[in-house]
Amino acid sequence: MKILVINCGSSSLKYQLIDMKNEMCLAQGLVERIGMDGSVLTQKVAGREKYIVKKEMKDHQDAIKLVLDTLVDEMNGVIKSVDEISSVGHRVVHGGEAYSSSVLIDEKVMKALEDCSKLAPLHNPPNIIGINACKALMPSTPMVAVFDTAFHQTMPEHAFIYPLPYELYEKNKIRKYGFHGTSHKYVSQMAAKMLNMDIKDLKIISCHLGNGASIAAIKGGKSIDTSMGFTPLAGLAMGTRSGDIDPAIITYMMEEMDLSANEVSNIINKRSGVLGISGLSSDFRDLGAAADTNKRAKLALDVFHYRIKTCISAYAGALGGVDCIIFTAGIGENSASSREACCEGLEFLGIKIDKEKNNIHGEAADISSIDSDVKILVIPTNEELMIARDTKEIVEFNK
């Protein structure tokens, strides 16, 4: 079974073709500038040079057609026919309360995705466009929606309800949803394998640390809380996103600075986080390089690490203890200094990092010290493989 995984943005598209016999990635690629000048597809296949196609793509259907043509290209492809693709797994950011797991896409599902677009206006519409484009080009191929929010639908009510008038939840579905669920699910399952333990016996804190960042408290393989909320803006300080702030700051800025809702939204989503504090960059590598001489760059990193530490501490309480902490995503997988800073001061929880073991980048490893009560793991995330696994399971179940 070969599964095509599609992740559509507003003007971009990421894809992987995975052979589920051995879970091997046959090809992966990125299409950029869809509907713009300079459209380009870049495909990588192990053991080959990058294959780059510069071609006008007016919409996502053009982009997906080019993806399919590239996969079957006689010189640069990896399959002989599109018929070899048994199913397509689509990353969908928001499934609302309608879906607590991945689902075979039909008209009812498409209607639900449309309804959730108001909850994720930047993400769901491109996801829907990608699904429709695939359906037009591959009408007889089963398609599955895999939701970022689904993994967190196991949160108890006291964790996802906001202390607002209850009718706002009943009528407007204002509640905590959580995101990065596919990543948190994947790395928690990998942690159980690395520790040779049943995931049902583990209390895990998963730290997905990238330009967008979130932490999940996972008990027995199920999410019981997570740092992102109604939108991916909540929680930790991030690359350009503020994370949690006093909500009165928003009305204060609107009234005192005469800013519109859109202007304030732009500030807290695109001009805040470590970029806002440092005034230098949203790239954590830039901040790390400047931290010794740039006070604000160091402060930005300190705020980032402090927020992570306080969240880890809180989730240890929510879980009633912690067996394992996972670091994943761009920063979590590659920054030894950030991992060390996030664990510093948490010795009272039995969290002790081994500095020598921690000196690794982008590989799975146990970096906890020999006397640490809590296992500290670095696990590269693989959301595409998790999507492919869910897609395979759903398609086989519905045969």
Summary of the structure (lengths in Angstrom):
residues: 399
radius of gyration: 21.5
end to end distance: 13.5
largest distance: 62.7
contacts: 1355
relative contact order: 0.11
helix: 41%
strand: 20%
